[in-house]
């Protein structure tokens, strides 16, 4: 504009055009003389620690420039379940000479899983708006969110405790904390078990016997073949959160926990215990995905896995199946587990407000399906498989109490 006005002033011999064009020309010369010699830099720092659902994290974008930048505009690209927490995902800031400016982006993780945060895109202007660079993008950072939304506590013991050591009372005598009775002293008894009151009264050594404390084996079977409902309250969300909460509870009690994913026949965790084992289970749960229509090979392998599952489960293990109970295969699997004598508890993960897509006969078909499903659940109860909806803490208390009583009841042998 300055060059054009000065050229017109010469051609038309008008001094007023020189007055109008001189500031533009002077500003352009001054801006170009102070233009940056190099491009600015941008970095993205994402916290490396794992989060829980609903937790906050702060991503920091650093803009550095060797020479002044008039305006540095930064936009952070975030996935759908990482939402801004009180601040927008776009910022504009001025950067001075040899200065680094840190921009904090607070976010909230609303759903479990692994997600890539970023990149952060930088566009910068200099020389009073005449020069522009960008977009300059950073790499993406990985955000891990564990499906531990609430703590699960089961006040009742597991039906069968079969290990050597643990926190659950067994029906066998041994070194434990629950008193079984007082009996005469036998060779091999520990001296600290001597009951001195009974010994003084009878004149003969007596010891206090106790029940042994043993651990249990819990196998979590997650039915991830389908994802009914809408995230973050779909059946897959409920199943993953329930599996993580149950695993954390029993591992904290010293039990052995294993995981099997029916949605992928190669995914699973062998039974183990300890804090590191909980991390392994959560690591597998983070990558749980439903099957798609094109996963034909996986469907055939899963059917074979479900057919062989009843014989592969240890006899004394507590099997907790987390399933929306949609389809004949799930009911057939549960019935076969019950017929082999395994202790099975089913957690119904179907959301109460799950509805099909609108259609001409959708509502009627859904009502018929619900009636048929409720009838199948009643028949599962007849063969000894209780079905309970997931309600967080205390969801399995009554069921475990009933199963424990059934396991301690006398049985007829043929």
C-alpha positions as CSV (number, residue, x, y, z in Angstrom):
1,X,0.0,0.0,0.0
2,X,2.8,2.4,0.8
3,X,4.6,1.7,-2.5
4,X,1.3,2.2,-4.4
5,X,0.5,5.5,-2.8
6,X,4.0,6.8,-3.4
7,X,3.9,5.7,-7.0
8,X,0.6,7.5,-7.5
9,X,1.9,10.6,-5.8
10,X,4.8,10.8,-8.4
11,X,2.5,10.1,-11.3
12,X,-0.2,12.5,-10.3
13,X,2.1,15.0,-8.6
14,X,0.0,15.1,-5.5
15,X,1.8,15.7,-2.1
16,X,-1.1,14.5,0.0
17,X,-0.6,11.0,-1.3
18,X,3.0,11.2,-0.1
19,X,1.7,12.1,3.4
20,X,-0.7,9.1,3.3
21,X,1.8,6.6,1.9
22,X,4.9,7.5,4.0
23,X,3.7,5.9,7.3
24,X,2.9,2.6,5.5
25,X,6.3,2.5,3.8
26,X,8.1,3.5,7.1
27,X,6.2,0.8,9.0
28,X,7.0,-1.9,6.4
29,X,10.7,-1.0,6.4
30,X,10.8,-1.0,10.2
31,X,8.9,-4.3,10.5
32,X,11.1,-6.1,7.9
33,X,14.2,-4.8,9.6
34,X,13.1,-6.4,12.9
35,X,11.8,-9.6,11.4
36,X,12.8,-12.9,13.1
37,X,15.6,-14.8,11.5
38,X,14.4,-18.2,12.7
39,X,11.2,-20.1,13.3
40,X,9.7,-20.3,16.8
41,X,9.7,-23.7,18.6
42,X,6.8,-25.4,20.3
43,X,6.8,-28.4,22.7
44,X,4.0,-30.4,24.3
45,X,4.4,-32.0,27.8
46,X,1.8,-34.6,28.9
47,X,1.9,-36.1,32.5
48,X,3.1,-39.7,32.3
49,X,1.2,-41.0,35.3
50,X,-2.1,-43.0,34.9
51,X,-5.3,-41.3,35.9
52,X,-8.7,-42.5,37.2
53,X,-12.0,-41.7,35.5
54,X,-13.0,-38.1,36.3
55,X,-9.5,-37.1,37.3
56,X,-7.8,-33.9,36.0
57,X,-4.5,-33.5,34.2
58,X,-2.7,-30.4,32.9
59,X,-0.9,-30.5,29.6
60,X,1.7,-27.8,29.1
61,X,2.6,-26.3,25.7
62,X,5.9,-24.3,25.6
63,X,6.5,-21.7,22.9
64,X,10.1,-20.5,22.6
65,X,11.5,-17.9,20.2
66,X,15.0,-16.5,19.8
67,X,13.6,-13.2,18.5
68,X,10.4,-11.4,19.3
69,X,7.1,-12.8,17.9
70,X,4.1,-10.5,17.8
71,X,1.4,-13.1,18.3
72,X,1.8,-16.9,18.8
73,X,-1.5,-18.7,18.4
74,X,-1.6,-22.3,19.9
75,X,-4.4,-24.8,19.5
76,X,-4.3,-28.1,21.3
77,X,-6.1,-31.1,19.7
78,X,-7.8,-33.3,22.3
79,X,-9.8,-36.5,21.9
80,X,-13.5,-36.6,22.7
81,X,-13.2,-38.0,26.2
82,X,-10.6,-35.5,27.3
83,X,-12.6,-32.3,27.8
84,X,-11.4,-28.8,28.7
85,X,-11.7,-28.0,32.4
86,X,-12.2,-24.3,32.8
87,X,-10.0,-23.1,29.9
88,X,-10.3,-23.2,26.1
89,X,-8.1,-25.3,23.9
90,X,-6.9,-22.2,22.0
91,X,-4.6,-19.5,23.3
92,X,-2.7,-16.5,21.9
93,X,0.3,-15.0,23.5
94,X,3.2,-12.6,22.7
95,X,6.7,-14.0,22.9
96,X,9.7,-11.8,23.6
97,X,13.4,-12.2,22.6
98,X,14.9,-15.4,23.9
99,X,11.8,-16.1,25.9
100,X,9.9,-19.3,26.7
101,X,6.2,-19.1,27.4
102,X,4.4,-22.0,29.1
103,X,0.7,-22.4,28.4
104,X,-1.3,-24.7,30.7
105,X,-4.3,-26.6,29.4
106,X,-6.3,-28.2,32.2
107,X,-8.3,-31.2,31.1
108,X,-10.6,-33.8,32.6
109,X,-10.6,-37.5,31.6
110,X,-14.1,-38.8,31.5
111,X,-13.6,-42.4,30.2
112,X,-11.2,-45.2,30.6
113,X,-8.7,-46.1,27.9
114,X,-5.5,-45.0,26.2
115,X,-5.8,-41.9,24.1
116,X,-3.3,-39.7,22.3
117,X,-3.4,-36.0,23.3
118,X,-2.2,-33.6,20.7
119,X,-0.6,-32.4,18.6
120,X,-0.3,-28.8,19.6
121,X,-0.4,-26.6,16.5
122,X,1.4,-23.2,16.5
123,X,0.8,-20.3,14.1
124,X,2.9,-17.2,14.6
125,X,2.9,-13.6,13.1
126,X,5.7,-11.0,13.1
127,X,6.7,-7.8,11.5
128,X,3.4,-6.1,12.5
129,X,1.4,-8.8,10.8
130,X,3.2,-8.9,7.5
131,X,4.9,-12.2,8.1
132,X,3.3,-15.4,9.2
133,X,4.6,-18.9,9.8
134,X,3.0,-22.2,10.5
135,X,1.3,-24.4,11.2
136,X,4.0,-26.0,13.3
137,X,2.9,-29.2,15.1
138,X,4.3,-31.1,18.0
139,X,4.1,-34.8,18.6
140,X,1.2,-36.4,20.5
141,X,1.3,-37.6,24.1
142,X,-0.3,-40.7,25.5
143,X,-2.9,-40.3,28.3
144,X,-3.8,-43.5,30.3
145,X,-7.0,-43.6,32.3
146,X,-7.7,-46.6,34.5
147,X,-11.3,-47.8,34.8
148,X,-11.3,-47.3,38.6
149,X,-14.3,-45.0,39.1
150,X,-15.4,-46.2,42.6
151,X,-14.1,-48.6,45.2
152,X,-15.7,-52.1,45.4
153,X,-16.0,-53.8,48.8
154,X,-17.5,-57.3,49.4
155,X,-18.1,-58.0,53.0
156,X,-18.8,-61.7,52.6
157,X,-16.1,-64.4,52.1
158,X,-15.6,-66.3,48.9
159,X,-17.3,-69.6,48.7
160,X,-14.2,-71.8,48.5
161,X,-10.8,-70.9,49.9
162,X,-8.3,-73.4,48.5
163,X,-4.8,-71.8,48.8
164,X,-2.2,-72.3,51.5
165,X,-2.2,-68.8,53.0
166,X,-4.6,-65.9,52.8
167,X,-7.3,-63.9,54.6
168,X,-10.3,-66.1,54.2
169,X,-11.4,-68.7,56.7
170,X,-11.5,-72.3,55.5
171,X,-13.1,-75.4,56.9
172,X,-9.8,-77.0,57.7
173,X,-7.9,-76.7,60.9
174,X,-4.5,-75.0,60.8
175,X,-2.7,-71.7,61.7
176,X,-5.4,-69.1,61.5
177,X,-7.2,-66.4,63.5
178,X,-10.7,-68.0,63.9
179,X,-11.0,-70.3,66.9
180,X,-12.3,-73.8,66.2
181,X,-12.2,-75.2,69.7
182,X,-10.0,-76.6,72.5
183,X,-8.5,-80.1,72.4
184,X,-5.8,-82.1,74.2
185,X,-2.2,-81.4,73.3
186,X,-0.7,-83.6,70.6
187,X,2.9,-84.0,69.5
188,X,3.8,-81.3,67.0
189,X,1.5,-78.6,68.4
190,X,2.9,-75.1,68.9
191,X,3.6,-74.0,72.4
192,X,1.9,-70.6,71.9
193,X,-1.3,-72.5,71.2
194,X,-1.4,-73.9,74.8
195,X,-4.6,-72.9,76.6
196,X,-3.4,-72.4,80.2
197,X,-6.8,-71.9,81.8
198,X,-8.1,-75.2,80.6
199,X,-4.7,-76.8,81.3
200,X,-4.8,-75.6,85.0
201,X,-8.4,-76.7,85.4
202,X,-8.0,-80.2,84.0
203,X,-4.3,-80.9,84.9
204,X,-3.6,-81.9,81.3
205,X,-2.1,-79.8,78.5
206,X,-4.8,-78.4,76.1
207,X,-4.3,-76.3,73.0
208,X,-6.6,-73.9,71.2
209,X,-7.2,-75.1,67.6
210,X,-8.1,-72.6,64.8
211,X,-9.3,-72.7,61.2
212,X,-6.6,-72.0,58.6
213,X,-6.7,-68.8,56.7
214,X,-6.5,-69.4,53.0
215,X,-6.6,-67.4,49.8
216,X,-9.1,-67.9,46.9
217,X,-8.8,-68.0,43.2
218,X,-11.1,-65.6,41.3
219,X,-11.5,-65.7,37.5
220,X,-13.1,-62.7,35.8
221,X,-14.7,-63.5,32.5
222,X,-15.5,-60.3,30.5
223,X,-17.9,-60.6,27.6
224,X,-16.7,-57.8,25.4
225,X,-18.2,-59.1,22.1
226,X,-20.9,-56.5,22.1
227,X,-21.2,-52.9,23.3
228,X,-24.8,-52.0,23.9
229,X,-25.8,-48.6,25.1
230,X,-24.0,-45.3,24.7
231,X,-20.6,-44.5,26.2
232,X,-19.7,-43.7,28.9
233,X,-22.5,-45.8,30.4
234,X,-22.6,-48.7,27.9
235,X,-22.4,-52.3,28.8
236,X,-18.7,-52.4,27.9
237,X,-18.1,-49.5,30.2
238,X,-19.9,-51.1,33.1
239,X,-18.1,-54.5,32.5
240,X,-14.7,-53.0,32.4
241,X,-15.2,-50.8,35.5
242,X,-16.7,-53.7,37.4
243,X,-13.9,-56.0,36.5
244,X,-11.3,-53.5,37.6
245,X,-13.1,-52.8,40.9
246,X,-13.5,-56.5,41.7
247,X,-9.9,-57.3,40.8
248,X,-8.6,-54.5,43.0
249,X,-10.7,-55.7,45.9
250,X,-9.7,-59.4,45.8
251,X,-6.0,-58.6,45.1
252,X,-6.0,-56.2,48.1
253,X,-7.4,-59.1,50.2
254,X,-4.4,-61.3,49.1
255,X,-6.4,-63.6,46.7
256,X,-5.3,-64.7,43.2
257,X,-7.2,-63.1,40.3
258,X,-7.2,-63.9,36.6
259,X,-8.9,-62.3,33.6
260,X,-10.3,-63.7,30.4
261,X,-11.7,-61.5,27.6
262,X,-14.3,-63.3,25.5
263,X,-14.0,-60.5,22.8
264,X,-10.5,-61.6,21.9
265,X,-9.4,-65.2,22.4
266,X,-5.7,-64.3,22.8
267,X,-6.2,-61.6,25.5
268,X,-6.2,-62.6,29.1
269,X,-4.2,-62.6,32.3
270,X,-3.2,-65.7,34.2
271,X,-4.1,-65.9,37.9
272,X,-1.7,-64.1,40.2
273,X,-1.6,-61.7,43.1
274,X,0.1,-58.6,44.2
275,X,0.0,-54.9,43.1
276,X,1.9,-55.6,40.0
277,X,-0.7,-58.1,38.9
278,X,-3.4,-55.5,39.2
279,X,-1.4,-53.3,36.8
280,X,-1.3,-56.2,34.4
281,X,-5.0,-56.7,34.6
282,X,-5.7,-53.0,34.1
283,X,-3.3,-52.9,31.2
284,X,-5.4,-55.5,29.4
285,X,-8.7,-53.8,30.3
286,X,-7.5,-50.6,28.7
287,X,-7.5,-52.1,25.2
288,X,-10.8,-53.9,25.4
289,X,-12.8,-53.3,22.2
290,X,-16.1,-54.9,20.9
291,X,-16.1,-57.1,17.9
292,X,-17.1,-55.7,14.5
293,X,-19.0,-57.4,11.7
294,X,-15.8,-58.1,9.7
295,X,-14.0,-59.9,12.5
296,X,-15.1,-63.3,11.2
297,X,-11.9,-65.2,12.1
298,X,-12.1,-63.9,15.6
299,X,-15.7,-65.0,16.0
300,X,-14.9,-68.5,15.1
301,X,-11.9,-68.6,17.5
302,X,-14.1,-67.1,20.3
303,X,-16.7,-69.8,19.8
304,X,-14.1,-72.4,20.2
305,X,-12.7,-70.7,23.3
306,X,-16.2,-70.5,24.9
307,X,-16.8,-74.2,24.2
308,X,-13.5,-75.1,26.0
309,X,-13.9,-72.7,28.9
310,X,-15.9,-74.9,31.3
311,X,-13.1,-77.5,31.4
312,X,-10.3,-75.0,31.6
313,X,-11.6,-73.2,34.7
314,X,-10.1,-74.7,38.0
315,X,-12.7,-76.6,40.0
316,X,-12.3,-74.4,43.2
317,X,-12.3,-71.0,41.5
318,X,-15.0,-68.4,41.8
319,X,-16.0,-67.4,38.3
320,X,-17.4,-63.9,37.9
321,X,-18.9,-63.5,34.4
322,X,-19.6,-59.9,33.4
323,X,-21.9,-59.9,30.4
324,X,-24.9,-58.0,29.0
325,X,-26.5,-61.5,28.5
326,X,-27.4,-60.7,24.9
327,X,-27.5,-63.8,22.7
328,X,-27.8,-67.5,23.1
329,X,-24.0,-68.1,23.4
330,X,-23.7,-66.3,26.7
331,X,-26.5,-68.3,28.3
332,X,-25.1,-71.6,26.9
333,X,-21.7,-70.7,28.4
334,X,-23.1,-70.0,31.9
335,X,-25.2,-73.1,31.9
336,X,-22.2,-75.3,30.9
337,X,-20.1,-73.7,33.7
338,X,-22.9,-74.6,36.2
339,X,-23.3,-78.1,35.0
340,X,-19.5,-78.8,35.5
341,X,-19.9,-77.8,39.2
342,X,-18.1,-74.5,39.0
343,X,-19.1,-71.6,41.3
344,X,-20.5,-69.0,39.0
345,X,-21.7,-65.5,39.7
346,X,-23.0,-63.4,36.8
347,X,-23.0,-59.6,36.7
348,X,-25.5,-58.1,34.3
349,X,-23.9,-55.2,32.6
350,X,-26.8,-54.2,30.4
351,X,-27.7,-50.5,31.0
352,X,-31.2,-50.0,32.4
353,X,-31.9,-47.3,29.7
354,X,-30.6,-49.2,26.8
355,X,-32.8,-48.8,23.7
356,X,-32.6,-49.8,20.1
357,X,-32.4,-47.4,17.2
358,X,-35.8,-46.0,16.2
359,X,-37.6,-48.1,13.7
360,X,-41.1,-49.4,12.7
361,X,-40.9,-52.5,14.7
362,X,-38.0,-51.7,17.0
363,X,-40.0,-51.1,20.2
364,X,-42.0,-54.3,19.8
365,X,-39.0,-56.4,19.0
366,X,-37.1,-54.9,21.9
367,X,-39.9,-55.7,24.3
368,X,-40.1,-59.3,23.1
369,X,-36.3,-59.6,23.4
370,X,-36.4,-58.3,27.0
371,X,-39.2,-60.9,27.9
372,X,-37.2,-63.7,26.4
373,X,-34.0,-62.5,28.2
374,X,-35.8,-62.3,31.6
375,X,-37.0,-65.9,31.1
376,X,-33.5,-67.1,30.3
377,X,-32.2,-65.4,33.5
378,X,-34.8,-67.2,35.6
379,X,-33.8,-70.5,34.1
380,X,-30.1,-69.7,34.9
381,X,-31.2,-69.2,38.5
382,X,-32.8,-72.7,38.4
383,X,-29.5,-74.3,37.5
384,X,-27.6,-72.4,40.2
385,X,-26.2,-69.3,38.4
386,X,-27.3,-66.1,40.2
387,X,-27.6,-62.9,38.0
388,X,-27.2,-59.5,39.7
389,X,-27.0,-56.0,38.2
390,X,-23.9,-54.0,38.9
391,X,-24.5,-51.3,41.5
392,X,-21.0,-50.7,42.8
393,X,-20.1,-51.4,46.4
394,X,-22.1,-54.3,47.9
395,X,-23.4,-55.5,44.6
396,X,-22.2,-59.1,45.2
397,X,-22.7,-59.4,49.0
398,X,-26.0,-61.2,49.0
399,X,-25.1,-63.4,46.1
400,X,-21.7,-64.4,47.6
401,X,-23.4,-65.1,51.0
402,X,-25.9,-67.4,49.4
403,X,-23.3,-69.2,47.3
404,X,-21.1,-69.6,50.4
405,X,-23.9,-71.3,52.2
406,X,-24.6,-73.6,49.3
407,X,-20.9,-74.5,49.1
408,X,-20.8,-75.4,52.8
409,X,-24.0,-77.4,52.7
410,X,-23.6,-81.3,52.7
411,X,-23.9,-82.9,49.3
412,X,-25.0,-86.4,48.3
413,X,-22.4,-88.6,46.6
414,X,-23.4,-91.1,44.0
